[in-house]
Amino acid sequence: MKYDGINPIELLEEGEPYFFLRGKDVHAIETLEAYAKLLRADGDSVGDKELQEMQSRFLTWQLSNPDMVRAPDVHKPNQGPLISGVPRNWFMYPDDPMNPEERKIARLVFNTACKVVGEIPFQDGTFATPSRWKERKELHGLQSKLIICHDGGDMTHILGINDPTVCADKFTELMEGSGYYVEGLTNWYSAIYPT
């Protein structure tokens, strides 16, 4: 990296403004990606590669420390873009109360999916509670620990819904190693149960 072993703040001119990103900033990875796009547009492949490596380091840290990742100056749980270490957009009903086990399983599924594909998968409205499922009058998964809706997102591939995949095998292995299994219920949602 450009400043390995050097404190870049010491290189600043007097009064020169600077911007600082921390690993726990939920927007850091997106910010690095935006800057990497500008470098690619300028033809700077070396800088782009360095930023991709930095993004990977940020992602690894965030996946290892999900409870520390938050939006700056957001200290109350469930008020920022993360809910229990999981992006808010991954919840079908983000304001629904979840019990501690449901939050733990949501975090486990999210972290496992990230490990399997090496990045944060594209997904919206993934998790729903079994109680919400019952309210919706859905027929399956009512006795599960958590519902995973995968229609139109990367979880369809990660779970191997349409075709068995290497990702699905790895995801299944990691989930079972954590004491849970996924049961496909329809072509658009699955459920988590204890093994």
C-alpha positions as CSV (number, residue, x, y, z in Angstrom):
1,M,0.0,0.0,0.0
2,K,1.1,3.5,-0.7
3,Y,1.6,4.6,3.0
4,D,2.8,1.3,4.5
5,G,4.9,2.2,7.5
6,I,4.2,5.9,7.1
7,N,1.7,8.0,9.0
8,P,0.0,9.9,6.2
9,I,-1.2,12.6,8.6
10,E,2.4,13.6,9.1
11,L,2.6,14.3,5.4
12,L,-0.2,16.9,5.4
13,E,0.5,20.5,4.7
14,E,-0.4,22.9,7.4
15,G,-4.2,23.4,7.5
16,E,-4.7,20.8,4.7
17,P,-8.0,18.9,5.2
18,Y,-8.2,15.1,5.2
19,F,-10.7,12.4,5.4
20,F,-10.4,9.3,7.6
21,L,-12.2,5.9,7.2
22,R,-12.4,3.3,10.0
23,G,-13.1,-0.4,9.6
24,K,-16.2,-0.1,11.8
25,D,-17.8,2.5,9.5
26,V,-20.6,0.7,7.7
27,H,-20.1,2.9,4.7
28,A,-16.3,2.4,4.4
29,I,-16.4,-0.4,1.8
30,E,-18.8,1.5,-0.5
31,T,-16.7,4.6,-0.1
32,L,-13.6,2.7,-1.1
33,E,-15.4,1.2,-4.1
34,A,-16.5,4.6,-5.2
35,Y,-13.0,5.9,-5.1
36,A,-11.7,2.8,-6.8
37,K,-14.1,3.5,-9.7
38,L,-12.6,7.0,-10.1
39,L,-9.1,5.5,-10.2
40,R,-10.2,3.0,-12.8
41,A,-11.7,5.8,-14.9
42,D,-8.3,7.6,-14.6
43,G,-6.5,4.4,-15.8
44,D,-4.8,3.9,-12.4
45,S,-4.8,0.1,-12.2
46,V,-2.2,0.0,-9.4
47,G,-4.3,2.3,-7.2
48,D,-7.4,0.4,-8.1
49,K,-5.8,-2.9,-7.1
50,E,-4.6,-1.5,-3.8
51,L,-8.1,-0.2,-3.0
52,Q,-9.6,-3.6,-3.8
53,E,-7.1,-5.2,-1.3
54,M,-8.1,-2.5,1.3
55,Q,-11.8,-3.3,0.7
56,S,-11.0,-7.0,1.3
57,R,-9.3,-6.1,4.6
58,F,-12.2,-3.9,5.6
59,L,-14.7,-6.7,4.8
60,T,-12.8,-9.3,6.6
61,W,-12.6,-7.1,9.7
62,Q,-16.3,-6.2,9.5
63,L,-17.3,-9.8,9.2
64,S,-15.2,-10.7,12.2
65,N,-16.6,-7.8,14.2
66,P,-20.2,-7.4,13.1
67,D,-21.4,-5.9,16.4
68,M,-18.9,-3.1,16.1
69,V,-19.9,-2.1,12.6
70,R,-22.2,0.9,12.5
71,A,-22.9,4.2,10.9
72,P,-20.9,7.1,12.4
73,D,-22.5,8.6,15.5
74,V,-25.3,5.9,15.5
75,H,-25.1,4.3,18.9
76,K,-28.6,2.9,19.6
77,P,-29.2,-0.7,18.4
78,N,-31.5,-1.1,15.4
79,Q,-31.3,2.6,14.6
80,G,-28.5,2.5,12.0
81,P,-28.2,0.6,8.7
82,L,-27.2,-2.6,10.6
83,I,-29.5,-4.7,12.7
84,S,-27.5,-7.0,14.9
85,G,-24.5,-6.8,12.5
86,V,-26.7,-7.5,9.4
87,P,-27.5,-4.8,6.8
88,R,-31.0,-3.4,7.4
89,N,-32.1,-4.1,3.8
90,W,-31.7,-7.9,4.5
91,F,-34.8,-7.8,6.6
92,M,-38.2,-8.0,5.0
93,Y,-39.7,-6.2,8.0
94,P,-36.8,-4.3,9.6
95,D,-38.9,-2.8,12.4
96,D,-40.3,-6.2,13.6
97,P,-39.0,-7.2,17.0
98,M,-36.8,-10.3,16.8
99,N,-35.8,-12.4,19.8
100,P,-32.1,-12.9,20.5
101,E,-32.0,-16.3,18.8
102,E,-33.6,-14.9,15.6
103,R,-31.0,-12.1,15.6
104,K,-28.2,-14.6,16.2
105,I,-29.4,-16.8,13.3
106,A,-29.8,-13.9,11.0
107,R,-26.2,-12.8,11.7
108,L,-25.0,-16.4,11.3
109,V,-26.7,-16.7,7.9
110,F,-25.4,-13.3,6.7
111,N,-21.8,-14.0,7.9
112,T,-21.9,-17.5,6.4
113,A,-23.1,-16.2,3.0
114,C,-20.4,-13.6,3.0
115,K,-17.7,-16.2,3.8
116,V,-19.0,-18.5,1.0
117,V,-18.9,-15.9,-1.7
118,G,-16.1,-13.7,-0.3
119,E,-18.2,-10.5,-0.4
120,I,-21.5,-9.1,0.8
121,P,-24.1,-10.8,-1.4
122,F,-26.8,-8.8,-3.2
123,Q,-30.0,-9.4,-1.4
124,D,-33.1,-7.4,-0.2
125,G,-35.8,-8.5,2.2
126,T,-34.2,-11.7,3.1
127,F,-35.2,-12.4,6.7
128,A,-38.6,-12.7,8.3
129,T,-39.7,-14.1,11.6
130,P,-41.9,-17.2,11.8
131,S,-44.5,-15.1,13.7
132,R,-44.6,-12.7,10.8
133,W,-44.9,-15.6,8.4
134,K,-47.9,-16.9,10.4
135,E,-49.5,-13.4,10.2
136,R,-49.1,-13.5,6.4
137,K,-50.9,-16.8,6.4
138,E,-48.0,-18.5,4.7
139,L,-48.2,-22.3,4.9
140,H,-44.6,-23.4,5.4
141,G,-41.8,-22.7,7.9
142,L,-44.1,-21.7,10.8
143,Q,-42.2,-23.9,13.3
144,S,-38.8,-22.8,12.0
145,K,-36.3,-20.5,13.7
146,L,-36.1,-18.0,10.8
147,I,-37.4,-17.6,7.3
148,I,-35.0,-16.8,4.4
149,C,-36.6,-15.2,1.3
150,H,-34.2,-15.7,-1.6
151,D,-36.3,-14.7,-4.7
152,G,-34.3,-12.5,-7.0
153,G,-31.1,-12.3,-4.9
154,D,-27.8,-14.0,-4.5
155,M,-29.1,-16.3,-1.8
156,T,-30.9,-18.4,-4.5
157,H,-27.4,-19.3,-5.8
158,I,-25.8,-19.6,-2.4
159,L,-28.6,-22.0,-1.2
160,G,-28.5,-23.9,-4.6
161,I,-32.3,-23.5,-5.0
162,N,-32.4,-24.1,-8.7
163,D,-29.2,-26.1,-9.2
164,P,-26.8,-27.6,-6.7
165,T,-23.7,-25.4,-6.4
166,V,-20.3,-25.5,-4.7
167,C,-21.5,-22.4,-2.8
168,A,-24.5,-24.3,-1.6
169,D,-22.4,-27.3,-0.4
170,K,-20.1,-24.9,1.5
171,F,-23.0,-22.9,3.0
172,T,-24.7,-26.1,4.1
173,E,-21.5,-27.4,5.7
174,L,-20.8,-24.2,7.6
175,M,-24.4,-23.9,8.8
176,E,-24.6,-27.5,10.0
177,G,-21.3,-27.0,11.7
178,S,-23.0,-24.1,13.6
179,G,-26.0,-26.3,14.6
180,Y,-28.5,-25.3,11.9
181,Y,-29.8,-26.6,8.6
182,V,-31.7,-24.9,5.8
183,E,-34.8,-26.5,4.4
184,G,-36.0,-25.3,1.0
185,L,-39.8,-24.8,1.2
186,T,-40.8,-23.1,-2.1
187,N,-38.8,-21.7,-5.0
188,W,-38.8,-18.3,-3.2
189,Y,-38.2,-19.0,0.5
190,S,-36.5,-21.5,2.8
191,A,-36.4,-21.9,6.6
192,I,-33.7,-22.4,9.2
193,Y,-34.1,-25.3,11.8
194,P,-31.7,-26.5,14.5
195,T,-29.9,-29.8,13.6
